[in-house]
């Protein structure tokens, strides 16, 4: 995680388009069809553009995607198929494909059906880590749809409220809602106070964590980031009784049920497939409810009102979900994605191993 | 709010069935059709059964329902109608009817369509306070559906994350999911750390509130419950930067958009209708995704697992959303609803005013 931590001057700004092209070639070299490789490359580069490095190319190389494809644990050419469907609902088998590919395929079905019928939903089992939850809710926006994306996690790393043992994943919720002139509303939140990446930042900076982040191995709230990372017991959003931690826990369990329940997969990895996760996707067509221009006008008014309300002490403005990520994306599309030199070197190493050209410079 | 606060020995246990019958007669006397009166009576008594007195008969008498009907601000015989619809979506005008009646009517449409097509959704404008959000998600359970219920609030009483002025309501989310042998999952949460009732409890007990509950009139977190109640600036779930308050704010804004946006109503009361609120309802049919017995078996396993995992220090067990309310309901159906004597006297007074018999004894 040192890459995430580096001060800005050390970073190298690279070209987003070239980076996506390189990642596409890498995935093709790892056995994926070109079209699917492009989907995965888009997903990881989109994370870097949105400012979520934890889900960007550094994770892609250091993390599970490339090793999974190499080991065969993740199938480069899965047979993704529908197991049950109605006009507006479906259940899928992801066949251990890359989560990006599975999610993209299923969300395409959801979007098509929602465009036709006003709303549509799908649950999918036997998938893999699918990157940022917002990759799929975001897909709905270009069709003027509201997009919805949930996933459960591979390994339990979150305790229930009042519990001391991890029983849930970070189980994020993403909702994307189109606006007119304003950048869209795009919520993408783990149902915990924070994800592990934030604790790693405190560890790196040598700072204590607030007691609302995680429990230690003794089952009590800890302020030691090392202990929190060793214990793997994140607290749900709200954390404790005074923070209403039962609410974050309630949301996390809801995500679990929509993903693991409606997909038929269940709620934890099985011995014969320890990496399996399940997702749930949805879309609503606003103009199935009211004229689209009327909806977009309401959205613009509401979102603008939020950015114009008075900030509290210590803040210079009020934001809304998706606005900081949208601003990050504008900056990085114009000025390049700032990567830590060690990440660039790892990508160069991958290029060498796969026999690919490597040029991601601006 | 003294009624909520009384120690148990002072309470009078009353008969839930008789209480509901009395409330039905009261609403009929206030001009409502008997069928609609029954729906409202069920809603307020259900709140008392579930242990949410803030939404029970005491609020009904002391609060807005009866005065609203008397003033004519809430219509006893509204013309609730569909403004736009597709097979699985619709938008409604509540015509300033009682929120219970509007919500019940619209949720019935949602349930019928979801049973036919797998999922269905509706937004409704020009309604009134609809009691507990779970009244409507709960309706789905007897049809083996997942139920969904959102509402925005009449008056802004919640600040955006990083903001100092109230711009949102407490905007609750309720999700009800059927199980087999286990009591159903039933989430019903304001998207704030707490609602005002909780702060009133601290005020009554003369205790300081945690700084995660609300801001004072100076726009800073306050520990004084009197100041918090005077300022009307609740904090979103997560409260501050260390608690990830942007998440609760993000959820609150999502509720606002589904209710006020998709209903076309917009995001605040208008001068010509200062009491208007809007709602959003939904339902999914689990057996549109997978066989129902398979889903229920997964639910039972997951919910049971949660109740069996080890509690943390200071707690005797782990619960899940809806379980404590289900236990409350079992107790109160068997042993009566414990009302404060002052609430009983107020109901008796209402009976006198309306010329009704009054017997709610067990």
Contacts between the chains, C-beta under 8 A, distances in Angstrom:
chain1	res1	chain2	res2	distance
A	83	B	290	7.9
A	84	B	288	7.7
A	84	B	289	6.3
A	84	B	290	6.3
A	86	B	117	6.6
A	86	B	118	4.0
A	86	B	288	4.8
A	87	B	87	7.9
A	87	B	117	6.1
A	87	B	118	6.9
A	88	B	88	5.7
A	88	B	117	5.9
A	88	B	118	5.2
A	88	B	119	5.4
A	89	B	118	3.9
A	89	B	119	5.8
A	89	B	284	7.2
A	89	B	285	7.3
A	89	B	288	4.2
A	89	B	289	5.9
A	90	B	289	7.5
A	91	B	289	4.5
A	91	B	290	5.7
A	117	B	86	6.6
A	117	B	87	6.1
A	117	B	88	5.9
A	118	B	86	4.0
A	118	B	87	6.9
A	118	B	88	5.2
A	118	B	89	3.9
A	118	B	121	7.9
A	119	B	88	5.4
A	119	B	89	5.7
A	119	B	119	6.2
A	119	B	120	7.6
A	119	B	121	5.6
A	120	B	119	7.7
A	121	B	118	7.9
A	121	B	119	5.6
A	121	B	284	6.5
A	123	B	289	5.4
A	159	B	312	7.3
A	160	B	306	5.8
A	160	B	309	6.4
A	160	B	318	5.0
A	160	B	320	7.5
A	161	B	318	7.5
A	161	B	319	7.7
A	162	B	311	5.5
A	162	B	312	6.1
A	162	B	315	4.2
A	162	B	317	7.2
A	162	B	318	5.1
A	162	B	319	6.6
A	163	B	306	7.8
A	163	B	309	5.1
A	163	B	310	6.6
A	163	B	311	6.2
A	163	B	312	6.1
A	163	B	318	4.3
A	164	B	310	5.2
A	164	B	311	6.7
A	164	B	312	4.1
A	164	B	313	7.7
A	165	B	309	5.4
A	165	B	310	5.3
A	167	B	305	6.9
A	167	B	306	6.7
A	167	B	309	5.5
A	175	B	254	5.4
A	177	B	254	7.6
A	177	B	257	5.6
A	177	B	261	7.6
A	185	B	253	6.8
A	185	B	254	7.5
A	185	B	257	6.6
A	187	B	250	4.3
A	187	B	251	7.3
A	187	B	253	8.0
A	187	B	254	6.0
A	189	B	244	7.7
A	189	B	246	7.9
A	189	B	247	4.5
A	189	B	250	6.1
A	189	B	251	7.9
A	193	B	238	7.1
A	193	B	242	8.0
A	193	B	243	6.1
A	193	B	244	5.2
A	194	B	244	6.3
A	210	B	242	4.3
A	210	B	243	7.7
A	212	B	242	6.2
A	212	B	243	5.5
A	215	B	312	7.1
A	219	B	310	7.6
A	219	B	312	5.2
A	219	B	313	6.6
A	220	B	312	7.3
A	220	B	313	6.2
A	237	B	237	6.5
A	237	B	238	5.8
A	237	B	243	7.9
A	237	B	244	6.2
A	237	B	247	5.6
A	237	B	248	7.4
A	238	B	193	7.0
A	238	B	237	5.8
A	238	B	238	6.7
A	238	B	243	7.4
A	239	B	243	6.6
A	242	B	193	8.0
A	242	B	210	4.3
A	242	B	212	6.2
A	243	B	193	6.1
A	243	B	210	7.7
A	243	B	212	5.6
A	243	B	237	8.0
A	243	B	238	7.4
A	243	B	239	6.7
A	243	B	243	5.9
A	244	B	189	7.7
A	244	B	193	5.2
A	244	B	194	6.3
A	244	B	237	6.2
A	246	B	189	7.9
A	246	B	319	7.6
A	246	B	321	7.3
A	247	B	189	4.5
A	247	B	237	5.6
A	248	B	237	7.4
A	249	B	320	7.9
A	249	B	321	7.8
A	250	B	187	4.3
A	250	B	189	6.1
A	250	B	320	7.6
A	250	B	321	4.0
A	251	B	187	7.3
A	251	B	189	7.9
A	253	B	185	6.8
A	253	B	302	7.8
A	253	B	306	7.2
A	253	B	320	6.1
A	253	B	321	6.7
A	254	B	175	5.4
A	254	B	177	7.5
A	254	B	185	7.5
A	254	B	187	6.0
A	254	B	321	7.8
A	256	B	302	6.9
A	257	B	177	5.6
A	257	B	185	6.6
A	257	B	299	6.9
A	257	B	302	6.9
A	260	B	298	7.1
A	260	B	302	7.5
A	261	B	177	7.6
A	261	B	286	7.5
A	261	B	295	6.0
A	261	B	298	5.1
A	261	B	299	6.2
A	261	B	302	7.2
A	262	B	284	7.6
A	262	B	286	6.3
A	262	B	289	4.4
A	262	B	290	6.8
A	262	B	295	7.1
A	263	B	289	7.4
A	263	B	290	7.7
A	264	B	289	7.5
A	264	B	290	4.4
A	264	B	294	6.1
A	264	B	295	7.6
A	264	B	298	7.3
A	266	B	298	5.8
A	266	B	301	7.6
A	266	B	302	8.0
A	267	B	298	7.4
A	267	B	301	7.6
A	267	B	302	5.1
A	267	B	305	7.6
A	284	B	89	7.2
A	284	B	121	6.5
A	284	B	262	7.6
A	285	B	89	7.4
A	286	B	261	7.5
A	286	B	262	6.3
A	288	B	84	7.7
A	288	B	86	4.7
A	288	B	89	4.2
A	289	B	84	6.3
A	289	B	89	5.9
A	289	B	90	7.5
A	289	B	91	4.5
A	289	B	123	5.4
A	289	B	262	4.4
A	289	B	263	7.4
A	289	B	264	7.5
A	290	B	83	7.8
A	290	B	84	6.2
A	290	B	91	5.7
A	290	B	262	6.8
A	290	B	263	7.7
A	290	B	264	4.5
A	294	B	264	6.2
A	295	B	261	6.0
A	295	B	262	7.1
A	295	B	264	7.6
A	298	B	260	7.2
A	298	B	261	5.1
A	298	B	264	7.3
A	298	B	266	5.8
A	298	B	267	7.4
A	299	B	257	6.9
A	299	B	261	6.2
A	301	B	266	7.7
A	301	B	267	7.6
A	302	B	253	7.8
A	302	B	256	6.9
A	302	B	257	6.9
A	302	B	260	7.5
A	302	B	261	7.2
A	302	B	266	8.0
A	302	B	267	5.1
A	305	B	167	7.0
A	305	B	267	7.6
A	306	B	160	5.7
A	306	B	163	7.8
A	306	B	167	6.7
A	306	B	253	7.2
A	309	B	160	6.4
A	309	B	163	5.1
A	309	B	165	5.4
A	309	B	167	5.5
A	310	B	163	6.6
A	310	B	164	5.2
A	310	B	165	5.3
A	310	B	219	7.6
A	311	B	162	5.5
A	311	B	163	6.2
A	311	B	164	6.7
A	312	B	159	7.3
A	312	B	162	6.1
A	312	B	163	6.1
A	312	B	164	4.1
A	312	B	215	7.1
A	312	B	219	5.2
A	312	B	220	7.3
A	313	B	164	7.7
A	313	B	219	6.6
A	313	B	220	6.2
A	315	B	162	4.2
A	317	B	162	7.2
A	318	B	160	5.0
A	318	B	161	7.5
A	318	B	162	5.1
A	318	B	163	4.3
A	319	B	161	7.7
A	319	B	162	6.6
A	319	B	246	7.6
A	320	B	160	7.5
A	320	B	249	7.9
A	320	B	250	7.5
A	320	B	253	6.1
A	321	B	246	7.3
A	321	B	249	7.8
A	321	B	250	4.0
A	321	B	253	6.7
A	321	B	254	7.8
